[in-house]
Amino acid sequence: MTDDRIGALRAVEFLAPLDDATLAELLAATREVRYAAGDTIVSELETGADVFVLASGRAEVYVEPRRGERKLLRTLERGGAFGEMSSLTGGLRSATVRALETVDALVIPDDVFDHLRERRPEVALALTRTLGARLADADRTVDALLSAREAAPASDAAPGRQVDSIRRIWRTLVVERKRDVLFKTLLAFVLTLVAVRLVVYASFRFDVAPRGILRAAYVTGFALLVVSAATALLTFRPRLRTLVAYAYGIGLALIFNELGVTLAFDIFYKDIHTPDPDVPFDVERLYRRTEGVRAVAIALVVLIQSVYLRQFYRRLWFIAKVRLLRLRRRRPAT
């Protein structure tokens, strides 16, 4: 099996000049990852600098210049490599690689590949030739895409491309990486926690059944958790999964909102309770004691969500900056 993997490394054009001992040393520094047919190995626009070599199986390399349009660049087989451009430049992945069948990939860490190029100049020289050919192919692809855009109707121009770009990175970096369900759960949690806080504040402000609203929110939260859990066990349809994610996030937020009140009641009961049964219980004061807890919870969830989808937000920020620069350039000089 080791000889097969060394043979796969030797089949890579920019690794072919290496001797067996160096290839064996390189193999020891790699890790092997298996992907099932249809799995996305790397996605266009995501970060990453490791180099991949296919030890077995086939994979396709493609880009999506417009929503719903896929441009196949090449098909990789045993000995095919990708990721060397990102390793050299440190930029985002320029294409998506998806397994066409079961794929065993050898992953060369970025620092290992950097060290290899430093001590073996022939690898850097071979890599230069490979990248030169790759850039020539990329230029031809770009020319073809630009020609297609120039031939498109004027009504399909800028607005469509702007919408497509955001939808594209959402689909590529979130949906296809199976992160959209958690994103929707966290989003529902934060929005619900903010909304229920505003509703409760208004109920106290205008004295519109605050205890009834708190009680209804608490019961609704548990009901949504039960329903979402049961639905998740009974169905796997994508649309229902989205509804389950929202319901779960909303239910968690409603319960968390009321658990804060319950916690405050247990801790601060003696401070606000009076033995006189004729004195009303100040539930508003109790509720306000946990405002800081809710604020911290919202901040933590937003932080977790932003870290979890940092690649998506990084690319979104890049697109926003580009569009702002375009708007500034379009402004007439005064």
C-alpha positions as CSV (number, residue, x, y, z in Angstrom):
1,M,0.0,0.0,0.0
2,T,2.9,2.4,0.8
3,D,4.4,1.7,-2.6
4,D,1.1,2.5,-4.3
5,R,1.0,5.8,-2.4
6,I,4.6,6.6,-3.3
7,G,3.7,5.8,-6.9
8,A,0.8,8.3,-6.7
9,L,3.2,11.0,-5.4
10,R,5.7,10.2,-8.2
11,A,2.9,10.6,-10.8
12,V,2.5,14.3,-9.8
13,E,4.5,16.4,-12.3
14,F,6.1,18.7,-9.8
15,L,7.0,15.8,-7.5
16,A,8.4,13.5,-10.2
17,P,12.0,14.8,-9.8
18,L,12.2,13.5,-6.2
19,D,14.0,10.2,-5.4
20,D,12.4,7.4,-3.5
21,A,13.8,8.3,-0.1
22,T,12.5,11.9,-0.4
23,L,9.1,10.7,-1.5
24,A,9.0,8.2,1.4
25,E,9.9,11.1,3.8
26,L,7.2,13.2,2.2
27,L,4.6,10.4,2.5
28,A,5.3,10.1,6.2
29,A,4.4,13.8,6.6
30,T,1.1,13.5,4.8
31,R,-2.3,12.3,6.1
32,E,-4.7,10.2,4.1
33,V,-8.4,11.2,3.9
34,R,-11.2,9.2,2.2
35,Y,-14.1,11.0,0.4
36,A,-17.3,9.3,-0.8
37,A,-18.7,9.9,-4.2
38,G,-20.3,13.3,-4.4
39,D,-18.3,14.7,-1.4
40,T,-16.8,18.2,-1.9
41,I,-13.0,18.0,-1.1
42,V,-12.4,21.7,-1.4
43,S,-14.7,24.6,-2.3
44,E,-14.1,27.5,-4.5
45,L,-13.6,30.8,-2.5
46,E,-12.7,29.0,0.8
47,T,-9.4,29.4,2.6
48,G,-6.8,26.6,2.8
49,A,-3.2,26.0,1.7
50,D,-2.7,22.3,1.9
51,V,-1.9,20.4,-1.2
52,F,-3.9,17.3,-2.2
53,V,-2.8,14.3,-4.3
54,L,-5.2,11.6,-5.4
55,A,-4.0,8.1,-4.4
56,S,-7.1,6.5,-5.9
57,G,-10.4,7.4,-7.4
58,R,-11.5,10.3,-9.7
59,A,-12.5,13.8,-9.0
60,E,-13.8,16.8,-11.1
61,V,-12.5,20.4,-10.9
62,Y,-15.0,23.1,-11.8
63,V,-15.9,26.7,-11.2
64,E,-19.4,28.4,-11.1
65,P,-19.1,31.8,-12.8
66,R,-22.8,32.3,-12.5
67,R,-25.6,30.9,-10.5
68,G,-26.7,27.5,-11.9
69,E,-23.8,27.5,-14.4
70,R,-20.9,25.0,-13.9
71,K,-17.7,25.2,-15.9
72,L,-15.7,21.9,-15.8
73,L,-12.0,22.6,-15.8
74,R,-10.6,19.1,-15.7
75,T,-10.9,15.6,-14.3
76,L,-8.4,14.3,-11.9
77,E,-7.3,10.6,-11.5
78,R,-4.7,8.8,-9.5
79,G,-1.6,11.0,-9.3
80,G,-3.6,14.2,-9.9
81,A,-2.8,17.1,-7.6
82,F,-4.5,20.4,-6.6
83,G,-4.0,23.1,-4.1
84,E,-0.5,24.1,-5.0
85,M,-1.6,27.5,-6.2
86,S,-3.2,28.4,-2.8
87,S,-0.1,27.0,-1.1
88,L,2.1,29.4,-3.0
89,T,-0.1,32.5,-2.9
90,G,-2.0,32.0,0.4
91,G,-5.1,33.1,-1.4
92,L,-8.6,31.5,-1.6
93,R,-9.3,28.3,-3.4
94,S,-9.8,29.1,-7.1
95,A,-12.1,26.1,-7.9
96,T,-14.2,23.4,-6.4
97,V,-13.0,19.8,-6.4
98,R,-15.7,17.1,-5.9
99,A,-15.2,13.3,-5.8
100,L,-16.8,11.4,-8.7
101,E,-16.3,8.1,-6.9
102,T,-14.6,7.0,-3.6
103,V,-11.4,9.0,-3.4
104,D,-8.3,8.4,-1.2
105,A,-6.4,11.7,-1.0
106,L,-3.0,12.3,0.4
107,V,-2.9,15.7,2.1
108,I,0.4,17.5,2.2
109,P,0.4,20.2,4.9
110,D,1.3,23.7,3.7
111,D,4.4,24.0,5.9
112,V,5.7,20.6,4.7
113,F,5.2,21.7,1.1
114,D,6.9,25.0,1.8
115,H,9.9,23.2,3.3
116,L,10.1,20.8,0.4
117,R,10.4,23.6,-2.1
118,E,13.1,25.3,-0.1
119,R,15.4,22.3,0.1
120,R,14.6,20.8,-3.3
121,P,14.8,23.6,-5.9
122,E,13.9,21.1,-8.7
123,V,10.4,20.9,-7.2
124,A,10.0,24.6,-7.4
125,L,11.2,24.6,-11.0
126,A,8.8,21.8,-12.0
127,L,6.0,23.6,-10.1
128,T,6.7,26.8,-12.1
129,R,6.2,24.9,-15.4
130,T,3.0,23.3,-14.1
131,L,1.6,26.6,-12.9
132,G,2.5,28.3,-16.2
133,A,0.4,25.8,-18.1
134,R,-2.3,26.1,-15.5
135,L,-2.4,29.9,-15.9
136,A,-2.5,29.6,-19.7
137,D,-5.6,27.4,-19.3
138,A,-7.1,29.8,-16.9
139,D,-6.6,32.7,-19.3
140,R,-8.4,30.8,-22.0
141,T,-11.3,30.1,-19.6
142,V,-11.6,33.7,-18.6
143,D,-11.6,34.8,-22.2
144,A,-14.4,32.4,-22.9
145,L,-16.4,33.6,-19.9
146,L,-15.9,37.3,-20.8
147,S,-17.0,36.6,-24.4
148,A,-20.2,34.9,-23.1
149,R,-21.0,37.9,-20.8
150,E,-20.5,40.4,-23.6
151,A,-22.9,38.4,-25.7
152,A,-25.5,38.4,-22.9
153,P,-28.5,40.9,-22.9
154,A,-27.8,44.2,-21.2
155,S,-30.8,43.6,-18.9
156,D,-29.0,40.6,-17.3
157,A,-25.9,42.6,-16.5
158,A,-24.8,44.0,-13.2
159,P,-27.7,43.4,-10.8
160,G,-27.9,39.7,-11.7
161,R,-24.2,39.2,-11.2
162,Q,-24.3,41.0,-7.8
163,V,-27.1,38.8,-6.5
164,D,-25.5,35.7,-8.0
165,S,-22.1,36.4,-6.3
166,I,-23.6,36.5,-2.8
167,R,-25.9,33.5,-3.5
168,R,-22.9,31.7,-4.9
169,I,-20.7,32.0,-1.9
170,W,-23.6,31.2,0.4
171,R,-24.3,28.0,-1.5
172,T,-20.6,27.1,-1.9
173,L,-19.3,27.9,1.6
174,V,-22.4,27.3,3.7
175,V,-25.0,25.0,2.0
176,E,-22.6,22.6,0.3
177,R,-20.5,22.3,3.4
178,K,-23.7,21.4,5.3
179,R,-23.4,24.4,7.7
180,D,-26.7,26.0,6.8
181,V,-28.9,24.2,9.3
182,L,-26.8,25.2,12.3
183,F,-26.6,28.8,10.9
184,K,-30.4,29.0,10.8
185,T,-30.7,27.5,14.3
186,L,-28.3,30.1,15.7
187,L,-29.9,32.9,13.7
188,A,-33.4,31.9,15.0
189,F,-32.0,31.8,18.6
190,V,-30.6,35.3,18.5
191,L,-33.5,37.0,16.7
192,T,-36.0,35.3,19.0
193,L,-34.2,36.2,22.1
194,V,-34.1,39.8,21.0
195,A,-37.7,39.8,19.9
196,V,-39.1,38.2,23.1
197,R,-37.1,40.7,25.2
198,L,-38.7,43.6,23.3
199,V,-42.2,42.0,23.7
200,V,-41.7,41.5,27.4
201,Y,-40.4,45.0,27.9
202,A,-43.5,46.4,26.1
203,S,-45.8,44.2,28.2
204,F,-44.3,45.6,31.4
205,R,-44.2,49.1,30.0
206,F,-47.9,49.1,29.1
207,D,-49.0,46.6,31.7
208,V,-50.4,44.1,29.1
209,A,-50.4,40.7,30.9
210,P,-46.6,40.4,31.4
211,R,-47.0,37.2,33.4
212,G,-49.2,35.7,30.7
213,I,-46.7,36.5,28.0
214,L,-43.9,35.0,30.0
215,R,-45.9,31.9,30.6
216,A,-46.9,31.6,27.0
217,A,-43.3,32.0,25.8
218,Y,-42.1,29.3,28.2
219,V,-44.7,26.8,27.1
220,T,-44.3,27.6,23.4
221,G,-40.5,27.0,23.8
222,F,-41.0,23.5,25.1
223,A,-43.6,22.8,22.5
224,L,-41.3,23.8,19.7
225,L,-38.5,21.7,21.1
226,V,-40.7,18.6,21.3
227,V,-42.2,19.2,17.8
228,S,-38.8,19.8,16.2
229,A,-37.2,16.8,17.8
230,A,-40.1,14.5,16.7
231,T,-40.0,15.9,13.2
232,A,-36.2,15.4,12.9
233,L,-36.7,11.8,13.8
234,L,-39.5,11.2,11.4
235,T,-38.4,13.0,8.2
236,F,-35.2,14.0,6.4
237,R,-36.6,16.3,3.7
238,P,-34.4,19.4,3.2
239,R,-37.3,21.9,3.5
240,L,-38.5,20.3,6.7
241,R,-35.0,20.3,8.0
242,T,-34.9,24.1,7.6
243,L,-38.2,24.4,9.5
244,V,-36.8,22.1,12.2
245,A,-33.7,24.3,12.5
246,Y,-35.7,27.5,12.9
247,A,-38.2,25.8,15.4
248,Y,-35.3,24.4,17.5
249,G,-33.6,27.8,17.7
250,I,-36.8,29.6,18.6
251,G,-37.6,27.1,21.2
252,L,-34.2,27.3,22.8
253,A,-34.4,31.0,22.9
254,L,-37.8,31.1,24.5
255,I,-36.8,28.6,27.2
256,F,-33.5,30.3,27.8
257,N,-35.3,33.6,28.3
258,E,-37.6,32.1,30.9
259,L,-34.9,30.0,32.6
260,G,-33.1,33.3,33.2
261,V,-36.1,34.5,35.2
262,T,-36.3,31.2,37.1
263,L,-32.6,31.4,37.9
264,A,-33.0,34.9,39.2
265,F,-36.0,33.9,41.3
266,D,-34.0,31.1,43.0
267,I,-31.0,33.4,43.7
268,F,-32.6,36.7,44.5
269,Y,-35.9,35.5,46.0
270,K,-35.1,36.9,49.4
271,D,-34.2,40.3,48.1
272,I,-37.6,41.0,46.5
273,H,-40.0,38.8,48.3
274,T,-42.1,40.1,51.2
275,P,-44.0,38.0,53.8
276,D,-47.0,40.3,53.4
277,P,-49.4,38.5,51.0
278,D,-51.1,41.8,50.1
279,V,-47.9,43.2,48.5
280,P,-47.7,42.2,44.8
281,F,-44.7,40.2,43.6
282,D,-42.4,42.4,41.5
283,V,-41.8,40.1,38.5
284,E,-40.5,43.0,36.3
285,R,-37.7,43.6,38.7
286,L,-36.9,39.9,38.8
287,Y,-36.9,39.8,35.0
288,R,-34.5,42.8,34.7
289,R,-32.0,41.1,36.9
290,T,-31.1,38.7,34.1
291,E,-30.7,41.2,31.3
292,G,-26.9,40.9,31.5
293,V,-27.2,37.1,31.1
294,R,-29.3,37.4,28.0
295,A,-26.9,40.0,26.5
296,V,-23.9,37.7,27.1
297,A,-25.8,34.8,25.6
298,I,-26.6,36.8,22.5
299,A,-23.0,37.9,22.2
300,L,-21.6,34.4,22.6
301,V,-24.0,32.9,20.0
302,V,-23.2,35.6,17.5
303,L,-19.4,35.0,18.1
304,I,-19.8,31.3,17.7
305,Q,-21.8,31.7,14.5
306,S,-19.3,34.2,13.0
307,V,-16.3,32.0,13.8
308,Y,-18.1,28.9,12.4
309,L,-18.8,30.7,9.1
310,R,-15.7,32.9,9.1
311,Q,-14.8,31.9,5.5
312,F,-18.3,33.0,4.3
313,Y,-18.1,36.4,6.1
314,R,-14.5,36.9,4.9
315,R,-15.6,36.5,1.3
316,L,-18.8,38.6,1.9
317,W,-16.7,41.4,3.3
318,F,-14.4,41.2,0.3
319,I,-17.4,41.6,-2.1
320,A,-18.8,44.5,-0.1
321,K,-15.4,46.4,-0.3
322,V,-15.2,45.8,-4.1
323,R,-18.8,47.1,-4.6
324,L,-18.1,50.2,-2.5
325,L,-15.0,50.9,-4.6
326,R,-17.0,50.6,-7.7
327,L,-19.6,53.0,-6.4
328,R,-17.0,55.5,-5.6
329,R,-15.5,55.3,-9.0
330,R,-18.9,55.7,-10.7
331,R,-19.6,59.0,-8.8
332,P,-19.2,62.0,-11.0
333,A,-16.5,64.4,-10.0
334,T,-17.7,67.5,-8.3
